[in-house]
Amino acid sequence: MSAPTICIDARMIQSSGIGTYLQGLLGVLAKTPMPSWTLSLLGNPGLLPSGPWTIEKASAPIYSIQEQYQIPLAVHRQTAALLHSPHYNMPWMEASRTIVTVHDLIHLKFPEFWPSRTARLYARFFFQHVVPKARAILTVSENTKRDLMNMLSIPESRITVTPPGVDYDRFNLRVLDEGDEFKHLGLPIDYLLYIGNLKEFKNVPRLVEAYRQVRSRRPDSPPLVLVGRNFIPGFERQIQKTDGIRWIGEVRRELLPCLYQHALFFVFPSLYEGFGLPPLEAMASGTPVLCSDRASLPEVVGDAALTINPESTEALAAAIERLIQDSALRRELSAKGTVRAKQFTWDRMARQTLEVYSRCLS
């Protein structure tokens, strides 16, 4: 009898959070013997890594009608026993043999941040009528697990928490030669850093206002560097009106360790995160972290970060000013952060995922 096949929908491998999740998982699976089953990746063959798996082309756009029939067809061509969907947009026809990873419930918790009525209805339909039918549900934090239980009434026994990891060696290795790409940015030494998409729930407008308050009291404050794609209409004009702020847009992931390591500290005032990879990457880099005390972030940073109420501009401004002034606190957070980051590994996350695969196949 041939070994059963597990398909992994890897179409989002180039996206930010989910792409990092897929890359971390596949990086471990590539070197892990799997005698009990075979793997097949679904996605763009030109973007997918080589490994002990086959590749099945799947080009349907995310959130499209096409993916609801293209992915099931690909699963059937592979005669797969299971499908692992890394996002809630799992094919409803394959729900009974799908393992779905739910990263967050942002669409349900903060619908006001999604102006498209279609996007809100799409997410609500899948969370309420499709995700609960999955064979197994993975999630990245205890906070998202609680959201699934409280908002969707999914039994605790059906949810497995598999926290993402961080490539500690890559982020902690000191960068001796920044390279031309980093030098071309022309950043000063010891800037304040934010990395993440510029969306309303990320609370970046409040960060800008808090920084403006700090700058008014301390004109010599280090500049604030914002990294990420902007999704907030009119936000660029707000940035341009504030001295000391530099928005550099999206950068390649290869540049992130350098950006973290050259920062005085990292600021992440998000109102809601399914997990929160940027603070973890900053801690692995030895960069002090100032972040929100909401949602999953306390799970990630523990006591290794300075946390604040993200809805208080004054509290955020005071914390920024404190970290600028207090070098001893920065050293303390840097030391605690590197220790904390070592607890989150892709090996552990992949092992937990494989255990769920095995349980579902049996």
N, C-alpha and C positions, 0 to 999 in steps of 0.2 A: 504494500500500500504506500503510495507516494506521500511525502510530507505535505501538510497543509500550507497554504500560502496566506501571508498577511500583506495586504496592501496599505501603504502609507501615502496619504494625499499630501504631496510635497510641493504643490503649486505656489505656496506662499514663502518659499525658502529665501527669497530676496527681500521680504518685507522686514520691518524693524523687529518688534517683539516676537511675533510668531516665527519669523525667519530665524531669529537667534535660537528659539526653542527647537526648531527642526534641525538646525545645524549642530546644536549640542547633542541632541538625541542620536542623530545619524553618525556623528563623530565617534560615539561610543559603540553603536551597533556595528560599525565598520570593522571593529577589532574584537568583537565578541562572537565566539562560536555559537551557532544556533542549530544544533543537530535535529531539533524537533519540528522545525518549520522552515519555510523559505520566505524571503521578503521580495516585494516588488514596490518600486516607487512610482507614483503617478505625478506627471508634471512635464516641464519642458526639458527634453534630454540634454540640451545645451547648457542648462543651468544646474543640473543635478550632479552630485558627486558620484564618482565611481566607488564601488564597494561590492560586498557579497550579496548583491541583489540584481534583479532585472529592472528595467525601466520601461514603463508603459506611457506613451505620449498622452498628455491630457492638457488641453489648452483653453478650456472654458474659463471665462473671467470669473473672479470671485463674486459671490452674491448674484450670479446671473441665473436665468432659467436654464441655460445650456448645461450648467454643472449638475443640475438635478437629473439629467439623463446621461450625460457623458461619463460621469464618475461611475454610476452603476454599470454601464456597459463595459468600462475598463475593468471593473472588479470581476464581472462575469467572464471576460476574456481570459483573465488570470485564474479563473475558477477558484477565487479566493474564499477562504473561510471567514476572514475578518477584514474589516477596513478600519484604519485609524485615521480619524479626521481631527486635525490639530486646531480646529475652530468650530464654532457652533453651526456653521453653514453646511452641515452634514446632509447627504442625500436622504430625503425622508423615506424613499423606497427601500433603502438598505439599513434602516434604523436598527432592526433586530440583530444585525451582525456588525454594528459599528461601535467602536470605542471612540468617544468624543472627548477632546480636551476643551474645557471651558476656562478661559483665562480671567474673565470678569463679566459682570452683569451691568456694565456702564449704561447700556441702552435702556435698561429697565429702571435703574436707580436714578439716572439723570437724563430723562427724555428731553428736557429743555435744551440740552447741548446738541441735539440732533434736529436741525431745522427741517429736514426732509421728512415729511409724513410717511412716505414710502419706506424709508430706512427704519423708522420706528415700528411700523406695522410688520415689516419683514422680520426684525429681531424679535418682536413679541410673539409672532407666530412660531418661530423656530424654538424659542425658549419654552414656550408653554405647551406646544403640541408635538415637537420632534425630538428635542434633546431628552425629555423624560423617557422616551421609548428606546434609547440607546442600550446596547447590551451592557456597557459599563461607562462610567463617567470619571474622567481624570480632571483634576483641577490643580492650580499652581500654588494655592495658599489656603490656610485654614479660614481666612476671611471670606474667600470666594465660596468655599464649602458651606459656610454658614449662610451666605446669601442664597445658594441653591436650595438649602433646606428650608429657609424662612420664606423665600419669595416664590419658590416653585414647589414646595412640599415634597422634595425628593428625599427619600429615606437616606439616613447617614450611611447605611450599609452598602449603598450603591455608589458611593463617592470615595475615590482614592486620591489623597493629596500627594502630588509629586512635584516638589519645589524645583525650579530651574537651578542650574549651577552657574559658575563663572569660570572662565579659563584663567585661573589664578596666576599661572606662570606668565602668561602673555601680558596681563595687566600689571603685574608686580615687577616684572623685569625692568630695570632702569633703562630709559632710552638715552643712549649715548650720542647718537646722531639723529637729530630730529627729521632730517630729510628735507628735500626742497619743498614738498607739498605743505608741510607744517610751516616752514620758514616763510613761504609765500603769503601766509595769512597775516604776517606782521603783528602777531600778538605780543603784548608786553609780558614781562615776568610777573607772576603772582596775581593773575586776574581772578575774579569770581566767576564760577562756571555753572551754567544750566545746560543739560543735554536731554532732549526729548522733543517730541512733536509739540508745536505751539497750538494747543487746543484749549478751549475754555475750562474744562475740568482739570487741566494741568495747572491752572491758577497763575499763569505767567503774567497776565496784566497786573495782578496784585504784587507779584515780585517786582515788576517795573516800578510800581508806585512806592513800594517799600524802599527800593534802591534810591528812588528820587528823594525820599525823606532823609536817608542816610547821607546822600551826596550834599543835601542842603546844609547839613550839620558838619560834614567832613568833606570839603571840596577835594581833598587829596585822596579820597577813597579809591581803591583799585577799580579798574573798569569791570563791568559785568558783560560776560560773553555768553550769548545765547546760541545754541546749536540745535538745529532741527527744522523741519518743514513747517511753515506757517499756515494754519487753517482758520485764523481769526480775521475776519474782514476789518480793514482799517487799522490793524495793529501795527503795521510798519510805520504809519504816521505817528503813532504814539511813541514808538521807539525813537524816531528821529527827533522828537521834541525833548528827549532826555539826554543830558550830557553824560558821557562815560559808558554808554551802552553800545555794544557791537553785536549785530546779528549776522552770523556767517552761513546760515542755511544748513542744508544737509552736507554731511561729509562721509567719506568711506569709513567702514568699521575699522579698517587698519589704522586709521588716524586717531582713534579714540584713546588708546593708552597714553599717547603723547599729550593729548588735550587734558586728560585727567591729571597727569603727573606734573604739569606745569601750572596748575591752578593753585591758588592759595587755599580755597576750599570749594566744595560743591554744594549747590543749593537746589532743593527739589520740593517745592511747596504744594504738591499735587493734592487735590481734594479726594481723589479716589484712584487706586491702583489695584489691579488683580494681583500683581506681585511687586514690581518695581525693580527692574534690572539696573537702571543707571546708578542708584545709590550703592548697589552691590558692586558694580564695576568700579565705582569711585573708591570704595573701601579697599577692594583688592589692589588698587593702584597706590594705596597709602595716602589718599587725599581725604582730609577731614570732611564730614558730611553734616549738613544742616537740612533737615527735611520735616515734612508734615508728620503729625501723630495720628493720622487717619488710616482707615481701611487696613491693608496688608503691610504697610510700611513698618510699623513696630515689629512685626514678625521678621522682617528682613534685617533691620538695623540693630535690634535689641538695645543694649545700652551703649552702643558704639557710635552713636550720632547725637547731635543736639536736635531735639524735636520741639516743634512749636504748633500752636493752633493755626492752621492754614487760613482761617477766616478772619484773622486779626492782622491787619496791615501793620499796626504798631508793634505787635509781638514779633512779626517777621523782621521788621526794620531793626528792632532792638537786638535780635539774635544775630543779624548780619553785622551790626556794629560791634557786638561783643566778640564775635569770632575774628573780626579785623584786628581788634586791639589785643586779644588774649592769645599770645603765641603758645603759652603753656597748655591751654585748653586744646589748641590745634594739634599739638604734639600728642596729647593724651588720646584724642579722637583718632588720629592717624594710627597710633599703635593698636588701639582697640579694634579699629576697622579691619586691619589686615588679619587679625586673629579671627574676627567674626566671619570674614569672607571665606576663609578656608572651610567653613562648615557646609558650604553650598557647592556641591560637585555634580557635574554631569554624569559621572559614573553612578552615583546614588540615584539620581533621577531616572537614568536609563534602566537600572536594575529594578526599581519599583515598577516601571512601565512594562518590562518584560514579565514580571510576576503577574500583572494584570492580563497580558496576552495569554500566558500559560493557563491562568484560571478560566478565561473565556473559552479557550480551545477545549478545555477538559469538560 
